[in-house]
Amino acid sequence: MKIINPLYDKAFKYLMENEKLAKKVLSVILDVEIEEVKLEHQETVLPYERTILTLFRLDFKALIKEADGTRKTVLIELQKSKFSTDIQRFRNYLGSAYLAKPVDLQNIVEEPKAEFIAPYPIITIYILGYNLDDLPYMAVTVNRDIVNSVNNEKIEVKSFFIEHLTHQSHIIQVRRLPKKRRTRLEKFLVFFNQAWCTEDGYIIDLQEIPREFLDIARYLQGPLLDETFRRNLLAENQLDQIFEQQEKKYLKKIAEVEQNEKEARIREEEERRQKEAITLKLAYLMKKSGATPDDIIKETGLSTEKINDL
């Protein structure tokens, strides 16, 4: 069965806009039961020089049922990127967005006090289309362990402050999918198996379809019959290729600059050593010819200690 490649922004957005399937996907990734989910926010569009870069991010509000039966509402921030520079560009965008809005301290108007609404805990998900060299695992979960700083013992407490101001994160590297799929997460990630991509890139020819996720496979198959949808995926593919080419040129230029700087530092160090050797030799000859320490210091700039060591 052929499906659209969910590693592409438009394809993944199409999948996650389906509330029923989004609930299923998030439940598998987070390994929890999600009873309700609502898409809150679309991706951020960032003007970048003469082009428009889409920094893909989806925000969800979800009602989660805990293992003990309790329920809580959380915000889920999901970011998906094909290139290693995507997340850095997103951080840069956020920074520039904050800097672009200076606060006028002279004209602050006090707003009427509103009813306090408690914020929701945040869970972040990163789906990466590339490998992190320093994280050789397909998927990891970063949980919040609470440790007593006095005796370094892990403690079990429920704190509103910690719950709302620290984040749980899930990082998935789709290119590390193992050949044998045993867990629900591994089986779901066959939809991201880039080894099954066709020449078009934006189409995946599924070699296996887990029965539990047959509904997702059929849903992702649908857009292949939509010519407009296919053209949009092709356009995204072409833009990705252009970006990748520009990125390679940029990284090559950075490497050249770093190499030039390294070579310049080596030359400077060699020149320093040669100058120091000439200075020491001059001081030695002056001392041997009977010059006073003051004359040697004046001529060479060496310290008394170095002159005495000659």
C-alpha positions as CSV (number, residue, x, y, z in Angstrom):
1,M,0.0,0.0,0.0
2,K,1.3,3.5,-0.9
3,I,0.7,6.4,1.5
4,I,1.8,10.0,1.7
5,N,5.0,10.4,3.7
6,P,4.1,11.8,7.2
7,L,7.6,13.1,7.6
8,Y,6.4,15.9,5.2
9,D,4.7,18.8,7.0
10,K,1.6,18.8,4.9
11,A,1.1,15.1,5.2
12,F,1.7,15.1,9.0
13,K,-0.6,18.0,9.5
14,Y,-3.3,16.2,7.5
15,L,-3.0,13.2,9.8
16,M,-3.0,15.2,13.0
17,E,-6.0,17.3,12.1
18,N,-8.1,14.2,12.3
19,E,-9.1,14.2,15.9
20,K,-9.7,10.5,16.2
21,L,-6.4,9.5,14.7
22,A,-4.5,12.3,16.5
23,K,-5.8,10.9,19.8
24,K,-4.5,7.5,18.7
25,V,-1.1,8.8,17.6
26,L,-0.5,10.8,20.8
27,S,-1.6,7.9,23.0
28,V,1.0,5.6,21.3
29,I,3.8,8.2,21.6
30,L,3.1,9.1,25.2
31,D,2.1,5.6,26.2
32,V,-1.0,6.9,28.1
33,E,-4.8,6.8,27.5
34,I,-5.9,10.1,26.0
35,E,-9.7,10.6,26.3
36,E,-10.0,13.9,24.5
37,V,-7.7,16.0,22.3
38,K,-8.1,19.3,20.5
39,L,-5.7,20.9,18.1
40,E,-5.0,24.4,19.5
41,H,-2.3,25.9,17.2
42,Q,-0.9,25.5,13.7
43,E,2.7,25.7,12.6
44,T,4.7,29.0,12.8
45,V,5.6,30.7,9.6
46,L,8.9,32.6,9.7
47,P,10.0,35.1,7.0
48,Y,13.6,34.2,6.2
49,E,15.4,36.4,3.7
50,R,13.5,36.0,0.4
51,T,11.7,32.8,1.3
52,I,9.2,31.6,3.8
53,L,10.3,28.8,6.1
54,T,7.6,26.8,7.9
55,L,8.7,25.9,11.4
56,F,6.4,22.9,12.0
57,R,4.8,22.8,15.4
58,L,1.4,21.7,16.5
59,D,-0.1,22.4,19.9
60,F,-2.8,20.2,21.4
61,K,-4.9,20.3,24.6
62,A,-5.5,16.8,25.8
63,L,-7.4,15.1,28.6
64,I,-5.2,12.2,29.9
65,K,-6.3,9.4,32.1
66,E,-3.6,8.3,34.5
67,A,-2.8,4.7,35.5
68,D,-4.4,5.3,38.9
69,G,-7.6,6.5,37.2
70,T,-7.2,10.2,37.8
71,R,-7.5,12.6,34.9
72,K,-5.6,15.8,34.0
73,T,-5.6,18.3,31.2
74,V,-2.2,18.9,29.6
75,L,-0.8,20.9,26.7
76,I,1.2,18.9,24.1
77,E,3.7,20.7,22.0
78,L,4.7,18.6,19.0
79,Q,7.6,19.6,16.7
80,K,8.6,17.7,13.7
81,S,11.7,18.4,11.7
82,K,13.5,16.9,8.7
83,F,16.7,18.9,9.2
84,S,19.0,19.3,12.2
85,T,18.8,23.1,11.9
86,D,15.0,23.2,12.2
87,I,14.8,23.4,16.0
88,Q,17.6,25.9,16.2
89,R,15.8,28.1,13.7
90,F,12.7,27.8,15.8
91,R,14.6,28.9,18.9
92,N,16.1,31.8,17.0
93,Y,12.6,32.8,15.8
94,L,11.2,32.8,19.3
95,G,14.1,34.9,20.5
96,S,13.7,37.5,17.7
97,A,9.9,37.5,18.3
98,Y,10.4,38.5,21.9
99,L,13.1,41.1,21.1
100,A,10.8,42.6,18.4
101,K,8.3,43.6,21.1
102,P,10.0,46.2,23.5
103,V,8.1,47.1,26.6
104,D,7.2,50.8,27.0
105,L,7.7,51.3,30.7
106,Q,6.5,54.9,30.5
107,N,3.0,54.0,29.3
108,I,2.0,50.9,31.1
109,V,-1.7,50.8,31.7
110,E,-2.9,48.7,34.6
111,E,-5.4,46.1,33.4
112,P,-8.3,45.1,35.5
113,K,-7.6,42.1,37.6
114,A,-8.9,38.9,35.9
115,E,-9.9,35.7,37.5
116,F,-6.8,33.5,37.9
117,I,-6.7,30.5,35.6
118,A,-4.2,27.8,36.4
119,P,-1.9,26.9,33.5
120,Y,-1.7,23.4,32.2
121,P,1.3,21.1,32.5
122,I,3.3,20.9,29.2
123,I,4.5,17.8,27.4
124,T,6.9,18.2,24.4
125,I,7.3,15.8,21.6
126,Y,10.1,16.0,19.0
127,I,9.8,13.8,15.8
128,L,13.2,14.0,14.0
129,G,13.9,12.9,10.5
130,Y,17.6,12.7,11.2
131,N,19.9,11.1,13.8
132,L,21.3,12.7,16.8
133,D,24.9,11.4,17.1
134,D,25.0,11.8,20.9
135,L,21.6,10.0,21.4
136,P,21.8,6.5,19.7
137,Y,18.2,5.5,20.6
138,M,15.1,5.4,18.5
139,A,12.9,7.0,21.2
140,V,13.6,8.4,24.7
141,T,11.4,9.9,27.3
142,V,12.8,12.6,29.6
143,N,10.8,12.5,32.8
144,R,11.0,14.8,35.8
145,D,12.7,13.1,38.7
146,I,12.5,15.1,42.0
147,V,15.6,14.7,44.1
148,N,16.2,16.0,47.6
149,S,19.3,18.2,47.1
150,V,20.4,17.6,50.7
151,N,20.8,13.8,50.6
152,N,20.4,13.1,46.8
153,E,17.4,10.8,47.5
154,K,14.6,10.6,44.9
155,I,11.3,11.7,46.5
156,E,7.7,11.0,45.4
157,V,5.6,14.2,45.7
158,K,3.0,16.0,43.7
159,S,3.9,19.6,43.4
160,F,1.8,22.2,41.5
161,F,4.9,24.3,41.0
162,I,7.0,21.4,39.5
163,E,4.1,20.1,37.5
164,H,3.5,23.4,35.7
165,L,7.0,24.8,35.4
166,T,9.0,21.7,34.3
167,H,8.4,19.7,31.1
168,Q,8.2,16.0,30.2
169,S,9.7,15.4,26.8
170,H,9.6,12.6,24.2
171,I,12.3,12.5,21.4
172,I,11.8,10.2,18.4
173,Q,14.4,9.6,15.7
174,V,12.5,7.8,12.9
175,R,15.6,6.8,11.0
176,R,16.6,4.6,13.9
177,L,13.6,2.3,13.5
178,P,14.7,-1.3,14.0
179,K,14.1,-4.1,11.5
180,K,12.0,-6.1,14.0
181,R,9.1,-4.1,15.3
182,R,7.8,-5.4,18.6
183,T,6.3,-2.4,20.6
184,R,3.3,-0.3,19.6
185,L,5.5,2.7,19.1
186,E,7.8,0.7,16.8
187,K,4.9,-0.6,14.8
188,F,3.4,2.8,14.4
189,L,6.6,4.3,13.2
190,V,6.6,2.1,10.1
191,F,4.6,5.0,8.6
192,F,7.8,7.0,8.9
193,N,10.1,4.3,7.5
194,Q,12.1,6.4,5.0
195,A,13.7,3.2,3.6
196,W,10.4,2.5,1.9
197,C,10.2,5.9,0.2
198,T,9.6,5.9,-3.6
199,E,11.6,8.0,-6.0
200,D,9.1,10.8,-5.4
201,G,10.2,11.1,-1.7
202,Y,6.8,12.2,-0.5
203,I,5.3,8.7,-1.0
204,I,6.0,5.6,1.1
205,D,5.3,2.1,-0.2
206,L,4.4,0.2,3.0
207,Q,5.9,-3.3,3.1
208,E,3.9,-4.1,6.2
209,I,0.8,-2.7,7.8
210,P,0.3,-3.4,11.5
211,R,-3.4,-4.4,12.0
212,E,-3.9,-1.9,14.8
213,F,-3.0,1.0,12.6
214,L,-4.8,0.0,9.4
215,D,-7.1,3.0,9.8
216,I,-4.1,5.3,9.7
217,A,-2.7,3.6,6.6
218,R,-6.0,3.9,4.8
219,Y,-6.3,7.6,5.8
220,L,-2.8,8.4,4.6
221,Q,-3.6,6.6,1.3
222,G,-6.5,9.0,0.5
223,P,-4.6,12.1,-0.5
224,L,-2.7,10.2,-3.3
225,L,-5.9,10.5,-5.3
226,D,-6.0,14.3,-4.8
227,E,-3.9,16.0,-7.5
228,T,-3.7,19.3,-5.7
229,F,-2.5,17.5,-2.5
230,R,0.2,15.7,-4.5
231,R,1.4,18.9,-6.2
232,N,1.7,20.5,-2.7
233,L,3.8,17.6,-1.5
234,L,6.0,17.8,-4.6
235,A,6.4,21.5,-4.0
236,E,7.5,20.8,-0.4
237,N,9.9,18.2,-1.7
238,Q,11.5,20.7,-4.1
239,L,11.8,23.3,-1.4
240,D,13.4,20.8,0.9
241,Q,16.0,20.0,-1.8
242,I,16.7,23.6,-2.3
243,F,17.1,24.2,1.4
244,E,19.3,21.1,1.7
245,Q,21.6,22.3,-1.1
246,Q,21.8,25.8,0.5
247,E,22.5,24.2,3.9
248,K,25.3,22.2,2.5
249,K,26.9,25.3,0.9
250,Y,26.4,27.2,4.2
251,L,28.0,24.4,6.3
252,K,30.9,24.1,3.8
253,K,31.5,27.8,4.0
254,I,31.5,27.6,7.8
255,A,34.0,24.7,7.7
256,E,36.2,26.7,5.4
257,V,36.1,29.8,7.7
258,E,36.8,27.6,10.7
259,Q,39.7,25.9,8.9
260,N,41.2,29.3,7.9
261,E,40.9,30.6,11.4
262,K,42.6,27.4,12.7
263,E,45.4,27.8,10.2
264,A,45.7,31.5,11.1
265,R,46.0,30.6,14.8
266,I,48.7,28.1,14.0
267,R,50.7,30.7,12.0
268,E,50.3,33.2,14.8
269,E,51.5,30.7,17.4
270,E,54.5,29.8,15.2
271,E,55.4,33.4,14.6
272,R,55.1,34.0,18.4
273,R,57.5,31.2,19.1
274,Q,60.0,32.3,16.5
275,K,59.9,35.9,17.9
276,E,60.4,34.6,21.4
277,A,63.3,32.4,20.3
278,I,65.0,35.4,18.6
279,T,64.4,37.6,21.7
280,L,65.9,35.0,24.0
281,K,68.9,34.6,21.7
282,L,69.4,38.3,21.6
283,A,69.2,38.5,25.4
284,Y,71.7,35.7,25.7
285,L,74.2,37.4,23.4
286,M,73.8,40.7,25.3
287,K,74.3,39.0,28.6
288,K,77.4,37.2,27.3
289,S,78.9,40.4,26.0
290,G,78.5,42.1,29.4
291,A,75.3,44.1,29.0
292,T,73.5,45.0,32.3
293,P,70.2,43.4,33.1
294,D,68.5,46.9,32.8
295,D,69.9,47.2,29.2
296,I,68.7,43.7,28.3
297,I,65.2,44.4,29.8
298,K,65.0,47.7,27.9
299,E,66.0,46.1,24.6
300,T,64.1,42.8,24.8
301,G,61.2,43.4,27.2
302,L,62.1,40.1,29.1
303,S,61.5,39.8,32.8
304,T,64.4,39.6,35.3
305,E,63.6,36.0,36.0
306,K,64.0,35.0,32.4
307,I,67.2,36.9,32.0
308,N,68.6,35.2,35.1
309,D,67.7,31.8,33.7
310,L,69.8,32.4,30.6
